[in-house]
Amino acid sequence: MRKYLLLFLLSIVVTNFSQTLTFCEGVTEKGVPIKEATTFNIPKQGGYFYFLVKLPYTISCEEVYFEIYGLDASYDPNEFNMEGDGETYETTISLTTKPDWAWFYKQVTFYKTGYYRIYVKDCTDSILASSVVRINWKK
């Protein structure tokens, strides 16, 4: 019984105190995502959504970076791969931050379909969070 209680408490700590990158259609002034999703449908001329980052601590940096990598056709969303296999660098987007921020967001526009892995890095080049998003054409 203790083992299960310990696992339960650990899952609460990890859930409540981990860094997260959320994709959404908007962000409230209190940092709450609006229409969170991992797949977005965009028009052929391009479309945007938001990257929302939440940290269990303040950023202590004046700039962060969103590195965007396209994932090749062999990408399987059901397999976990931290090796960077099949990733092609697309671009890096910077965001000016304040050292006391514990959450921040950026509106990002996409022009191509596919799967993308986004790495959020701080001013020391440490990865704060990472996640994958899928982009489809709007029908």
DSSP file (Angstrom, degrees, kcal/mol; ACC not computed):
  #  RESIDUE AA STRUCTURE BP1 BP2  ACC     N-H-->O    O-->H-N    N-H-->O    O-->H-N    TCO  KAPPA ALPHA  PHI   PSI    X-CA   Y-CA   Z-CA
    1    1 A M     >        0   0    0      0, 0.0     4,-2.1     0, 0.0     5,-0.2   0.000 360.0 360.0 360.0 -40.5    0.0    0.0    0.0
    2    2 A R  H  >  +     0   0    0      1,-0.2     4,-2.8     2,-0.2     5,-0.2   0.887 360.0  56.9 -60.8 -38.5    2.9    2.4    0.8
    3    3 A K  H  > S+     0   0    0      1,-0.2     4,-2.1     2,-0.2    -1,-0.2   0.909 108.7  45.2 -60.2 -43.5    4.3    1.8   -2.6
    4    4 A Y  H  > S+     0   0    0      2,-0.2     4,-2.4     1,-0.2    -1,-0.2   0.870 112.0  51.7 -69.8 -36.8    1.1    2.9   -4.3
    5    5 A L  H  X S+     0   0    0     -4,-2.1     4,-2.6     2,-0.2    -2,-0.2   0.918 110.1  49.4 -64.6 -43.0    0.8    5.9   -2.1
    6    6 A L  H  X S+     0   0    0     -4,-2.8     4,-2.5     2,-0.2    -2,-0.2   0.913 111.5  48.8 -62.8 -43.6    4.4    6.9   -2.9
    7    7 A L  H  X S+     0   0    0     -4,-2.1     4,-2.2     2,-0.2    -1,-0.2   0.900 111.5  50.2 -63.0 -40.7    3.8    6.5   -6.7
    8    8 A F  H  X S+     0   0    0     -4,-2.4     4,-1.8     2,-0.2    -2,-0.2   0.936 112.2  46.3 -62.7 -47.1    0.6    8.5   -6.4
    9    9 A L  H  X S+     0   0    0     -4,-2.6     4,-2.2     1,-0.2    -2,-0.2   0.885 111.3  52.5 -64.4 -38.6    2.3   11.4   -4.5
   10   10 A L  H  X S+     0   0    0     -4,-2.5     4,-2.7     1,-0.2    -1,-0.2   0.902 107.3  52.1 -63.5 -40.9    5.2   11.3   -7.0
   11   11 A S  H  X S+     0   0    0     -4,-2.2     4,-2.3     1,-0.2    -1,-0.2   0.866 109.1  50.7 -64.8 -35.1    2.8   11.6   -9.9
   12   12 A I  H  X S+     0   0    0     -4,-1.8     4,-2.6     2,-0.2    -2,-0.2   0.928 111.3  47.8 -66.0 -44.9    1.2   14.6   -8.3
   13   13 A V  H  X S+     0   0    0     -4,-2.2     4,-1.9     2,-0.2    -2,-0.2   0.937 114.0  46.4 -61.7 -47.6    4.5   16.3   -7.8
   14   14 A V  H  X S+     0   0    0     -4,-2.7     4,-0.8     1,-0.2    -1,-0.2   0.916 115.2  47.0 -62.7 -43.3    5.7   15.7  -11.4
   15   15 A T  H  < S+     0   0    0     -4,-2.3     3,-0.3    -5,-0.2    -2,-0.2   0.904 118.8  39.4 -65.2 -42.3    2.3   16.9  -12.7
   16   16 A N  H  < S+     0   0    0     -4,-2.6    -1,-0.2     1,-0.2    -2,-0.2   0.675 124.2  35.8 -84.5 -17.5    2.2   20.0  -10.7
   17   17 A F  H  < S+     0   0    0     -4,-1.9     2,-0.2    -5,-0.2    -1,-0.2   0.223  89.9 105.0-124.2  15.6    5.9   21.0  -10.8
   18   18 A S  S  < S-     0   0    0     -4,-0.8     2,-0.2    -3,-0.3   111,-0.0  -0.617  73.2-106.4 -96.6 158.8    7.1   20.1  -14.3
   19   19 A Q        -     0   0    0     -2,-0.2     2,-0.4   109,-0.2    36,-0.2  -0.583  41.0-165.5 -77.1 142.8    7.8   22.4  -17.2
   20   20 A T  E     -A   54   0A   0     34,-2.4    34,-2.1    -2,-0.2     2,-0.5  -0.985  22.1-159.2-135.1 146.1    5.1   22.2  -19.9
   21   21 A L  E     -A   53   0A   0     -2,-0.4     2,-0.4   109,-0.2    32,-0.2  -0.989  23.0-175.0-117.7 117.3    4.8   23.4  -23.5
   22   22 A T  E     -A   52   0A   0     30,-3.1    30,-3.1    -2,-0.5     2,-0.4  -0.915  17.2-146.4-116.3 139.0    1.1   23.6  -24.5
   23   23 A F  E     +A   51   0A   0     14,-0.4    14,-2.4    -2,-0.4     2,-0.3  -0.890  35.1 152.1-102.6 135.3   -0.2   24.4  -28.0
   24   24 A C  E     -AB  50  36A   0     26,-1.8    26,-3.3    -2,-0.4    12,-0.2  -0.961  55.6-113.8-156.9 168.6   -3.5   26.4  -28.0
   25   25 A E  E    S-     0   0A   0      9,-2.2     2,-0.3    10,-0.5    10,-0.2   0.580  95.6 -11.6 -85.6 -11.7   -5.7   28.9  -29.9
   26   26 A G  E     - B   0  34A   0      8,-1.1     8,-3.1    24,-0.1     2,-0.4  -0.973  59.1-129.9-173.6 171.2   -5.2   31.6  -27.3
   27   27 A V  E     - B   0  33A   0     -2,-0.3    78,-0.0     6,-0.2     2,-0.0  -0.998  20.9-132.6-138.2 131.0   -4.0   32.4  -23.8
   28   28 A T    >   -     0   0    0      4,-2.5     3,-1.9    -2,-0.4     6,-0.0  -0.267  35.3-101.5 -74.3 169.3   -5.9   34.2  -21.0
   29   29 A E  T 3  S+     0   0    0      1,-0.3    -1,-0.1     2,-0.1    -2,-0.0   0.619 124.6  55.7 -68.8 -10.4   -4.2   37.0  -19.0
   30   30 A K  T 3  S-     0   0    0      2,-0.1    -1,-0.3     0, 0.0    -2,-0.0   0.306 124.1-102.1-100.8   7.5   -3.7   34.5  -16.2
   31   31 A G  S <  S+     0   0    0     -3,-1.9    -2,-0.1     1,-0.3    73,-0.1   0.736  71.6 146.0  83.0  23.5   -1.8   32.1  -18.5
   32   32 A V        -     0   0    0      1,-0.0    -4,-2.5    20,-0.0    -1,-0.3  -0.823  49.2-120.7 -95.3 128.7   -4.7   29.6  -19.0
   33   33 A P  E     -B   27   0A   0      0, 0.0     2,-0.5     0, 0.0     3,-0.3  -0.407  17.3-145.2 -69.8 143.2   -4.7   28.0  -22.5
   34   34 A I  E    S-B   26   0A   0     -8,-3.1    -9,-2.2     1,-0.2    -8,-1.1  -0.953  79.1  -7.7-108.4 123.1   -7.8   28.5  -24.7
   35   35 A K  E    S-     0   0A   0     -2,-0.5   -10,-0.5   -11,-0.2    -1,-0.2   0.971  83.6-155.1  53.7  63.7   -8.7   25.4  -26.9
   36   36 A E  E     +B   24   0A   0     -3,-0.3     2,-0.3   -12,-0.2   -12,-0.3  -0.404  25.8 155.8 -64.7 140.2   -5.6   23.4  -26.1
   37   37 A A        -     0   0    0    -14,-2.4   -14,-0.4    -2,-0.1     3,-0.1  -0.978  47.7-145.9-158.6 165.6   -4.7   20.9  -28.9
   38   38 A T  S    S+     0   0    0     -2,-0.3    96,-2.7     1,-0.2     2,-0.4   0.364  91.2  54.5-114.7  -2.3   -1.8   18.8  -30.4
   39   39 A T  E     -d  134   0B   0     94,-0.2     2,-0.4   -16,-0.1    96,-0.2  -0.999  64.7-175.0-132.6 135.2   -3.3   19.1  -33.9
   40   40 A F  E     -d  135   0B   0     94,-2.5    96,-2.7    -2,-0.4     2,-0.5  -0.985  17.2-144.7-131.1 142.2   -4.2   22.3  -35.8
   41   41 A N  E     -d  136   0B   0     -2,-0.4    96,-0.2    94,-0.2    94,-0.1  -0.927  25.4-175.9-105.8 122.3   -5.8   22.8  -39.2
   42   42 A I  E     -d  137   0B   0     94,-3.0    96,-3.1    -2,-0.5     5,-0.2  -0.841  27.5-107.4-118.8 153.6   -4.5   25.8  -41.1
   43   43 A P    >   -     0   0    0      0, 0.0     3,-2.1     0, 0.0    96,-0.1  -0.341  40.0-103.9 -71.3 162.8   -5.4   27.5  -44.4
   44   44 A K  T 3  S+     0   0    0      1,-0.3     3,-0.1    94,-0.2    93,-0.0   0.744 121.3  58.8 -62.1 -24.2   -3.1   27.1  -47.3
   45   45 A Q  T 3  S-     0   0    0      1,-0.3    -1,-0.3     0, 0.0     2,-0.1   0.440 123.9 -90.1 -84.6   1.7   -1.8   30.6  -46.9
   46   46 A G    <   -     0   0    0     -3,-2.1     2,-0.3    65,-0.1    -1,-0.3  -0.179  40.0-144.8 109.7 158.2   -0.7   29.8  -43.3
   47   47 A G  E     - C   0 110A   0     63,-2.1    63,-3.0    -5,-0.2     2,-0.3  -0.987   8.0-138.5-157.1 157.6   -2.2   29.9  -39.9
   48   48 A Y  E     + C   0 109A   0     -2,-0.3     2,-0.3    61,-0.3    61,-0.2  -0.803  19.3 164.8-122.2 160.7   -1.1   30.6  -36.3
   49   49 A F  E     - C   0 108A   0     59,-1.9    59,-3.0    -2,-0.3     2,-0.3  -0.865  37.3 -90.8-153.3-174.4   -1.6   29.3  -32.8
   50   50 A Y  E     -AC  24 107A   0    -26,-3.3   -26,-1.8    -2,-0.3     2,-0.6  -0.819  12.3-147.7-115.2 145.8    0.2   29.8  -29.5
   51   51 A F  E     -AC  23 106A   0     55,-2.7    55,-1.9    -2,-0.3     2,-0.5  -0.960  22.5-168.1-102.4 118.6    3.0   28.1  -27.7
   52   52 A L  E     -AC  22 105A   0    -30,-3.1   -30,-3.1    -2,-0.6     2,-0.5  -0.950   1.5-167.4-112.6 123.9    2.4   28.4  -23.9
   53   53 A V  E     -AC  21 104A   0     51,-3.1    51,-2.0    -2,-0.5     2,-0.4  -0.940   3.5-173.4-114.0 129.2    5.3   27.5  -21.6
   54   54 A K  E     -AC  20 103A   0    -34,-2.1   -34,-2.4    -2,-0.5    49,-0.2  -0.983   4.7-171.5-122.7 134.8    4.7   27.1  -17.8
   55   55 A L        -     0   0    0     47,-3.1   -36,-0.1    -2,-0.4   -37,-0.1  -0.881  31.4-134.6-122.4 152.2    7.6   26.6  -15.4
   56   56 A P  S    S+     0   0    0      0, 0.0     2,-0.3     0, 0.0    47,-0.1   0.298  96.1  32.8 -85.2  10.7    7.6   25.6  -11.7
   57   57 A Y  S    S-     0   0    0     45,-0.2     2,-0.2    44,-0.1    -2,-0.2  -0.908 100.8 -79.8-151.5 171.5   10.2   28.4  -11.2
   58   58 A T        -     0   0    0     -2,-0.3    44,-0.3     1,-0.1    42,-0.2  -0.552  38.1-123.4 -82.2 152.2   11.1   31.8  -12.7
   59   59 A I        -     0   0    0     42,-2.9    41,-0.2    39,-0.3    -1,-0.1   0.802  22.5-158.1 -68.6 -33.0   12.9   31.8  -16.0
   60   60 A S        +     0   0    0     39,-2.5     2,-0.3     1,-0.2    40,-0.1   0.754  59.8  98.2  57.9  26.9   15.9   34.0  -14.8
   61   61 A C        -     0   0    0     37,-0.2    40,-0.2    40,-0.1    -1,-0.2  -0.941  68.8-144.0-137.3 158.9   16.6   34.9  -18.5
   62   62 A E  S    S+     0   0    0     -2,-0.3    35,-1.4     1,-0.2     2,-0.3   0.365  88.4  30.0-103.5   2.8   15.8   37.9  -20.7
   63   63 A E  E     -E   96   0B   0     33,-0.3     2,-0.3    31,-0.0    33,-0.2  -0.963  60.3-170.8-158.7 143.0   15.3   35.8  -23.7
   64   64 A V  E     -E   95   0B   0     31,-2.3    31,-2.3    -2,-0.3     2,-0.4  -0.869  15.6-138.6-128.2 166.3   14.1   32.3  -24.6
   65   65 A Y  E     -EF  94 121B   0     56,-2.7    56,-3.0    -2,-0.3     2,-0.7  -0.979   5.6-154.0-132.8 138.5   14.2   30.3  -27.9
   66   66 A F  E     -EF  93 120B   0     27,-3.1    27,-2.3    -2,-0.4     2,-0.5  -0.936  16.8-162.1-108.4 107.1   11.7   28.1  -29.6
   67   67 A E  E     -EF  92 119B   0     52,-2.9    52,-2.5    -2,-0.7     2,-0.5  -0.813   7.7-157.5 -92.1 126.0   13.6   25.7  -31.9
   68   68 A I  E     -EF  91 118B   0     23,-3.1    22,-2.9    -2,-0.5    23,-1.4  -0.906  11.6-177.8-112.0 127.0   11.3   24.1  -34.5
   69   69 A Y  E     -EF  89 117B   0     48,-2.5    48,-2.6    -2,-0.5     2,-0.3  -0.981  21.7-134.8-123.5 131.6   12.2   20.8  -36.2
   70   70 A G  E     -EF  88 116B   0     18,-2.9    18,-2.8    -2,-0.4     2,-0.4  -0.625  22.1-136.8 -78.1 143.9   10.1   19.1  -38.9
   71   71 A L  E     -EF  87 115B   0     44,-2.5    44,-0.5    -2,-0.3    16,-0.2  -0.870  20.7-116.9-105.2 137.1    9.7   15.4  -38.4
   72   72 A D    >   -     0   0    0     14,-2.3     3,-2.2    -2,-0.4    -1,-0.1  -0.076  33.7 -93.8 -70.6 172.4   10.1   13.0  -41.3
   73   73 A A  T 3  S+     0   0    0      1,-0.3    -1,-0.1    41,-0.0    -2,-0.0   0.681 120.7  64.9 -62.1 -19.7    7.4   10.8  -42.8
   74   74 A S  T 3  S+     0   0    0     12,-0.1    -1,-0.3     2,-0.1     2,-0.1   0.487  72.8 126.1 -82.9  -0.4    8.5    7.8  -40.6
   75   75 A Y    <   -     0   0    0     -3,-2.2    11,-0.0    11,-0.1    -4,-0.0  -0.356  44.3-162.5 -61.1 131.5    7.6    9.7  -37.4
   76   76 A D    >   -     0   0    0      3,-0.1     3,-2.1     1,-0.1    -1,-0.1  -0.961  11.4-155.8-117.0 112.2    5.3    7.6  -35.3
   77   77 A P  T 3  S+     0   0    0      0, 0.0    -1,-0.1     0, 0.0    55,-0.1   0.650  93.5  61.4 -63.4 -12.9    3.4    9.7  -32.6
   78   78 A N  T 3  S+     0   0    0      2,-0.1     2,-0.4    -3,-0.0    -3,-0.0   0.512  93.2  76.0 -90.8  -4.6    3.0    6.6  -30.5
   79   79 A E  S <  S-     0   0    0     -3,-2.1     2,-0.5     2,-0.0    -3,-0.1  -0.893  77.0-135.2-108.9 137.9    6.8    6.0  -30.1
   80   80 A F        +     0   0    0     -2,-0.4     2,-0.4     2,-0.0    -2,-0.1  -0.798  28.5 173.2 -92.1 123.8    8.9    8.1  -27.8
   81   81 A N        +     0   0    0     -2,-0.5     3,-0.3     1,-0.1    -2,-0.0  -0.918  18.5 164.9-137.1 108.5   12.1    9.3  -29.4
   82   82 A M        +     0   0    0     -2,-0.4    -1,-0.1     1,-0.2    -2,-0.0   0.305  63.5  87.3 -99.9   7.5   14.5   11.7  -27.6
   83   83 A E  S    S-     0   0    0      2,-0.1    -1,-0.2     1,-0.0     3,-0.1   0.631  96.4-121.9 -82.6 -13.8   17.4   11.0  -29.9
   84   84 A G    >   +     0   0    0     -3,-0.3     3,-1.5     1,-0.3     2,-0.1   0.583  53.3 162.3  81.8   9.5   16.4   13.6  -32.5
   85   85 A D  T 3   +     0   0    0      1,-0.3    -1,-0.3   -14,-0.0     3,-0.1  -0.389  65.4  13.9 -63.1 137.3   16.2   10.9  -35.2
   86   86 A G  T 3  S+     0   0    0      1,-0.2   -14,-2.3   -15,-0.1     2,-0.4   0.616  94.2 134.7  75.0  12.5   14.3   12.1  -38.3
   87   87 A E  E <   -E   71   0B   0     -3,-1.5     2,-0.5   -16,-0.2    -1,-0.2  -0.798  36.1-166.5 -97.4 136.4   14.3   15.7  -37.3
   88   88 A T  E     -E   70   0B   0    -18,-2.8   -18,-2.9    -2,-0.4     2,-0.1  -0.987  27.6-117.9-121.1 123.3   15.1   18.5  -39.8
   89   89 A Y  E     +E   69   0B   0     -2,-0.5   -20,-0.2   -20,-0.2     3,-0.1  -0.351  37.5 168.9 -61.0 132.7   15.9   21.9  -38.4
   90   90 A E  E     -     0   0B   0    -22,-2.9     2,-0.3     1,-0.4   -21,-0.2   0.780  52.6 -44.0-107.9 -57.5   13.3   24.5  -39.6
   91   91 A T  E     -E   68   0B   0    -23,-1.4   -23,-3.1     2,-0.0     2,-0.4  -0.985  39.1-123.0-167.8 166.5   13.8   27.7  -37.6
   92   92 A T  E     -E   67   0B   0     -2,-0.3     2,-0.5   -25,-0.2   -25,-0.2  -0.997  20.7-164.6-124.4 132.4   14.4   29.4  -34.3
   93   93 A I  E     -E   66   0B   0    -27,-2.3   -27,-3.1    -2,-0.4     2,-0.3  -0.961  10.0-151.1-116.0 130.9   12.1   32.0  -32.9
   94   94 A S  E     -E   65   0B   0     -2,-0.5     2,-0.4   -29,-0.2   -29,-0.2  -0.678   6.9-163.7-101.5 157.8   13.1   34.1  -29.9
   95   95 A L  E     -E   64   0B   0    -31,-2.3   -31,-2.3    -2,-0.3     2,-0.4  -0.984  19.7-130.2-139.8 126.1   11.0   35.7  -27.3
   96   96 A T  E     +E   63   0B   0     -2,-0.4   -33,-0.3   -33,-0.2     2,-0.2  -0.629  37.6 177.5 -74.5 129.9   12.1   38.5  -24.9
   97   97 A T        -     0   0    0    -35,-1.4     7,-0.1    -2,-0.4    -1,-0.0  -0.713  29.8-118.5-124.8 174.8   11.2   37.6  -21.4
   98   98 A K    >   -     0   0    0     -2,-0.2     3,-2.4     1,-0.1   -39,-0.3  -0.955  27.9-121.9-114.7 140.3   11.6   39.0  -17.9
   99   99 A P  T 3  S+     0   0    0      0, 0.0   -39,-2.5     0, 0.0   -37,-0.1   0.724 109.5  55.8 -54.9 -24.6   13.7   37.0  -15.3
  100  100 A D  T 3  S+     0   0    0    -41,-0.2     2,-0.3   -42,-0.2    -3,-0.0   0.386  80.7 115.1 -92.4   5.8   10.8   36.8  -12.9
  101  101 A W    <   -     0   0    0     -3,-2.4   -42,-2.9   -40,-0.2   -41,-0.2  -0.557  38.1-179.2 -76.8 137.6    8.3   35.2  -15.4
  102  102 A A  S    S+     0   0    0      1,-0.3   -47,-3.1   -44,-0.3     2,-0.3   0.411  75.2  26.7-110.4  -5.7    7.2   31.6  -14.6
  103  103 A W  E     +C   54   0A   0    -49,-0.2     2,-0.3   -47,-0.1    -1,-0.3  -0.985  64.4 163.2-151.8 152.6    5.0   31.4  -17.7
  104  104 A F  E     -C   53   0A   0    -51,-2.0   -51,-3.1    -2,-0.3     2,-0.3  -0.973  14.7-153.8-161.7 163.6    5.1   33.0  -21.2
  105  105 A Y  E     -C   52   0A   0     -2,-0.3     2,-0.3   -53,-0.2   -53,-0.2  -0.963   2.3-159.4-146.1 161.7    3.6   32.5  -24.6
  106  106 A K  E     -C   51   0A   0    -55,-1.9   -55,-2.7    -2,-0.3     2,-0.5  -0.994  20.0-130.9-144.2 133.7    4.3   33.2  -28.3
  107  107 A Q  E     -C   50   0A   0     -2,-0.3     2,-0.4   -57,-0.2   -57,-0.2  -0.748  32.4-171.4 -82.0 129.1    2.1   33.3  -31.3
  108  108 A V  E     -C   49   0A   0    -59,-3.0   -59,-1.9    -2,-0.5     2,-0.4  -0.983  13.1-147.2-129.8 134.8    3.6   31.3  -34.1
  109  109 A T  E     -C   48   0A   0     -2,-0.4     2,-0.3   -61,-0.2   -61,-0.3  -0.840  10.8-162.8-102.9 136.2    2.6   31.0  -37.8
  110  110 A F  E     -C   47   0A   0    -63,-3.0   -63,-2.1    -2,-0.4     3,-0.1  -0.901  14.9-179.8-116.0 147.0    3.0   27.8  -39.8
  111  111 A Y        +     0   0    0     -2,-0.3     2,-0.3   -65,-0.2   -65,-0.1   0.433  65.5  56.2-121.8  -6.8    2.9   27.5  -43.6
  112  112 A K  S    S-     0   0    0      2,-0.0     2,-0.1    25,-0.0    -1,-0.1  -0.937  74.8-122.9-130.4 151.6    3.5   23.8  -44.1
  113  113 A T        +     0   0    0     -2,-0.3     2,-0.2    -3,-0.1    23,-0.2  -0.394  59.0  77.6 -84.1 167.3    1.7   20.6  -42.9
  114  114 A G  E    S- G   0 135B   0     21,-2.6    21,-3.0    -2,-0.1     2,-0.4  -0.735  80.9 -51.1 130.6-176.1    3.4   17.8  -41.0
  115  115 A Y  E     -FG  71 134B   0    -44,-0.5   -44,-2.5    -2,-0.2     2,-0.4  -0.794  50.4-169.7 -95.4 141.2    4.6   16.9  -37.6
  116  116 A Y  E     -FG  70 133B   0     17,-2.8    17,-2.7    -2,-0.4     2,-0.5  -0.996  14.7-150.3-133.5 136.6    6.9   19.3  -35.8
  117  117 A R  E     -FG  69 132B   0    -48,-2.6   -48,-2.5    -2,-0.4     2,-0.5  -0.925  16.3-159.9-103.3 130.5    8.9   19.0  -32.6
  118  118 A I  E     -FG  68 131B   0     13,-3.0    13,-1.8    -2,-0.5     2,-0.5  -0.942   4.4-164.9-113.0 128.6    9.4   22.2  -30.6
  119  119 A Y  E     -FG  67 130B   0    -52,-2.5   -52,-2.9    -2,-0.5     2,-0.6  -0.947   8.9-151.4-108.9 130.4   12.2   22.6  -28.1
  120  120 A V  E     -FG  66 129B   0      9,-3.0     8,-3.7    -2,-0.5     9,-1.0  -0.910  20.6-174.7-101.3 122.8   12.0   25.6  -25.7
  121  121 A K  E     -FG  65 127B   0    -56,-3.0   -56,-2.7    -2,-0.6     6,-0.2  -0.909  13.9-141.3-121.6 146.7   15.5   26.7  -24.6
  122  122 A D    >   -     0   0    0      4,-2.1     3,-1.9    -2,-0.4   -58,-0.1  -0.231  44.5 -81.2 -92.2-172.8   16.6   29.3  -22.1
  123  123 A C  T 3  S+     0   0    0      1,-0.3   -59,-0.1   -60,-0.2    -1,-0.0   0.579 130.2  54.9 -69.5 -10.0   19.5   31.7  -22.3
  124  124 A T  T 3  S-     0   0    0      2,-0.1    -1,-0.3   -63,-0.0     3,-0.1   0.291 118.7-110.3-101.3   7.9   22.0   29.0  -21.2
  125  125 A D  S <  S+     0   0    0     -3,-1.9     2,-0.3     1,-0.3    -2,-0.1   0.644  70.3 146.1  70.7  18.2   20.8   26.7  -24.0
  126  126 A S        -     0   0    0      1,-0.1    -4,-2.1     2,-0.0     2,-0.5  -0.662  54.8-115.4 -83.1 140.1   19.1   24.3  -21.6
  127  127 A I  E     + G   0 121B   0     -2,-0.3    -6,-0.3    -6,-0.2     3,-0.1  -0.653  32.0 179.3 -77.5 122.1   15.9   22.6  -22.8
  128  128 A L  E     -     0   0B   0     -8,-3.7     2,-0.3    -2,-0.5  -109,-0.2   0.835  65.6 -18.0 -88.4 -39.5   13.0   23.8  -20.7
  129  129 A A  E     - G   0 120B   0     -9,-1.0    -9,-3.0  -109,-0.1    -1,-0.4  -0.976  56.2-162.1-162.1 161.8   10.3   21.8  -22.4
  130  130 A S  E     + G   0 119B   0     -2,-0.3     2,-0.3   -11,-0.2  -109,-0.2  -0.989  14.9 159.9-152.1 146.5    9.6   19.9  -25.7
  131  131 A S  E     - G   0 118B   0    -13,-1.8   -13,-3.0    -2,-0.3     2,-0.4  -0.981  30.8-118.7-160.8 166.7    6.5   18.7  -27.4
  132  132 A V  E     - G   0 117B   0     -2,-0.3     2,-0.3   -15,-0.2   -15,-0.2  -0.915  23.2-172.9-115.8 139.3    5.2   17.6  -30.8
  133  133 A V  E     - G   0 116B   0    -17,-2.7   -17,-2.8    -2,-0.4     2,-0.4  -0.961  14.1-142.0-128.7 148.1    2.4   19.3  -32.8
  134  134 A R  E     -dG  39 115B   0    -96,-2.7   -94,-2.5    -2,-0.3     2,-0.5  -0.922  11.2-160.3-111.9 135.8    0.7   18.2  -36.0
  135  135 A I  E     +dG  40 114B   0    -21,-3.0   -21,-2.6    -2,-0.4     2,-0.3  -0.965  13.0 176.3-117.3 128.5   -0.3   20.6  -38.7
  136  136 A N  E     -d   41   0B   0    -96,-2.7   -94,-3.0    -2,-0.5     2,-0.3  -0.846  36.4 -98.9-122.0 160.9   -3.0   19.8  -41.4
  137  137 A W  E     -d   42   0B   0     -2,-0.3     2,-0.2   -96,-0.2   -96,-0.0  -0.615  41.9-113.7 -75.8 140.7   -4.5   21.8  -44.2
  138  138 A K              0   0    0    -96,-3.1   -94,-0.2    -2,-0.3    -1,-0.1  -0.556 360.0 360.0 -72.5 136.9   -8.0   23.2  -43.3
  139  139 A K              0   0    0     -2,-0.2    -1,-0.1   -96,-0.1    -2,-0.0   0.445 360.0 360.0 -94.0 360.0  -10.7   21.6  -45.4
